[in-house]
Amino acid sequence: MPILRSLTQEYKRLLTESHTCLNAMPEVALYWRPALPHHDFSNRSSGESFIALAGGIEYVINGILSNYWDHPAEWTMRETLSTPARLQQYLTDVISLTSKFEATLTDDDLPKVIYLPTPRQTTIGTLLVERLALAAQHYGQAIATWRAFLAATPTNHEAPLPATHEHKTGV
């Protein structure tokens, strides 16, 4: 499998698994945060982590495709994505953008140097790998926060935590 396709498939997997998690997540859990200081991870809600995951992918893809290096703003705010269904629609939109990206570039584009507004220069391939690692971290954070929510409120929720990729592979 070509490298670019492998990377975009991993983006899509994280976005799809996030979408699946939202199917089982009650709305009250979406922006719930554990009380400080009784946890050992950042104080970001599951919804905020899913937004960071998708928003980061959207940022990188739009930057590479159109040299538009602006963070998604008003359409990725908690107030705009206030329900699991709205957040799922955003994830679906980013999956579509990822498919467009995959159809536009090839492995030959991965070593091309691009200039980020930070200022920093890097290759397309390096940027895609870095974003994948960060997206996976956001996904893990979302799941950890959801587990903390379920542990803090065990009797109020019928939907179990869906199996994630790490559970399927035994990792």
C-alpha positions in Angstrom: 0.0 0.0 0.0 1.4 3.4 -0.9 2.6 5.5 2.1 0.2 8.4 1.5 -2.8 6.0 1.3 -1.6 4.4 4.6 -1.5 7.8 6.3 -4.9 8.9 5.1 -6.4 5.6 6.0 -5.2 6.0 9.5 -6.7 9.5 9.6 -10.0 8.1 8.4 -9.8 5.3 11.0 -9.4 7.7 13.9 -12.1 9.9 12.5 -14.5 6.9 12.0 -13.8 5.5 15.4 -14.4 8.9 16.9 -17.7 9.0 15.0 -18.6 5.5 16.4 -17.8 6.6 19.9 -20.2 9.5 19.6 -23.0 7.0 18.7 -22.8 5.6 22.2 -21.9 8.8 24.1 -24.8 10.5 25.9 -25.0 14.3 25.3 -24.2 15.1 28.9 -20.8 13.3 28.5 -19.7 15.2 25.4 -18.3 18.2 27.3 -18.0 16.8 30.7 -14.6 17.2 32.4 -13.2 15.4 35.5 -12.8 17.5 38.6 -9.3 18.9 39.1 -6.8 17.7 40.4 -8.2 14.1 40.5 -6.8 12.9 37.2 -3.5 12.6 35.5 -4.4 14.0 32.0 -5.3 17.3 30.6 -8.6 18.9 31.6 -10.1 18.6 28.1 -13.5 17.0 27.5 -14.1 14.2 25.1 -15.9 16.6 22.7 -13.0 19.0 22.8 -10.5 16.2 22.1 -12.6 15.0 19.1 -12.7 18.6 17.8 -8.9 19.0 18.3 -8.4 15.7 16.4 -10.6 16.6 13.4 -9.6 20.3 13.4 -5.9 19.4 13.3 -6.4 17.1 10.4 -8.5 19.7 8.6 -5.8 22.4 9.2 -3.0 20.3 7.8 -5.0 19.1 4.8 -6.3 22.6 3.9 -2.8 24.0 4.4 -1.2 21.5 2.0 -3.9 21.6 -0.6 -4.5 25.3 -0.8 -1.8 26.9 1.3 -4.5 28.1 3.6 -2.9 27.9 7.0 -5.6 29.0 9.3 -7.0 27.1 12.1 -10.7 26.1 11.8 -12.5 28.6 14.0 -16.2 29.3 14.3 -17.3 26.0 12.8 -15.2 24.0 15.4 -16.3 25.8 18.5 -18.0 23.9 21.3 -21.1 26.1 20.9 -21.4 25.2 17.2 -20.7 21.5 17.8 -22.9 21.3 20.8 -24.3 17.8 20.3 -22.9 14.4 19.4 -24.8 14.6 16.1 -23.3 17.9 15.1 -19.8 16.7 16.0 -20.4 13.6 14.0 -21.3 15.7 10.9 -18.1 17.6 11.3 -16.1 14.4 11.5 -17.9 13.2 8.4 -16.9 16.4 6.6 -13.2 15.9 7.6 -13.4 12.3 6.4 -14.6 13.6 3.0 -11.8 16.2 2.9 -9.3 13.5 3.7 -10.6 11.4 0.7 -10.2 14.5 -1.5 -6.6 14.9 -0.2 -5.8 11.3 -0.9 -7.1 11.6 -4.5 -5.1 14.8 -5.1 -1.6 13.8 -3.9 0.7 10.9 -4.4 3.7 9.4 -2.6 5.9 11.6 -4.9 4.6 14.6 -3.0 5.7 13.4 0.4 9.3 14.7 0.2 8.3 18.2 -1.0 9.3 21.0 1.3 6.5 23.3 2.5 6.7 26.4 4.6 4.4 26.7 7.6 3.3 30.0 9.1 5.0 29.2 12.4 7.7 29.9 10.7 9.0 26.5 10.0 9.8 24.4 7.0 9.2 20.7 6.8 8.2 18.1 4.2 4.6 17.1 3.5 5.4 13.5 4.7 6.8 14.7 8.0 3.9 17.0 8.6 1.4 14.2 7.9 3.2 11.8 10.3 3.4 14.4 13.0 -0.3 15.2 12.7 -1.2 11.5 12.8 0.6 11.1 16.1 -1.1 14.2 17.5 -4.5 13.0 16.2 -4.0 9.6 17.9 -3.1 11.4 21.1 -6.3 13.4 20.9 -8.3 10.3 20.3 -6.7 8.6 23.3 -7.5 11.6 25.5 -11.2 11.6 24.4 -11.5 7.9 25.3 -9.7 8.4 28.7 -12.1 11.3 29.5 -15.1 9.2 28.6 -13.9 6.4 30.8 -13.5 8.9 33.6 -17.0 10.1 33.0 -18.4 6.5 33.1 -16.5 5.8 36.3 -17.7 9.0 37.9 -21.4 8.3 37.0 -21.8 4.5 36.6 -25.5 4.2 37.2 -26.8 6.9 34.8 -25.6 5.4 31.5 -26.8 2.5 29.5 -24.4 2.6 26.5 -21.1 0.8 27.1 -17.8 2.2 25.8 -17.4 0.9 22.2 -14.4 -1.3 21.4 -11.6 0.7 20.1 -8.8 -0.3 17.7 -6.5 -1.0 20.6 -9.0 -3.5 22.0 -9.5 -5.2 18.7 -5.8 -5.8 18.2 -5.1 -6.7 21.8 -2.7 -3.9 22.2 
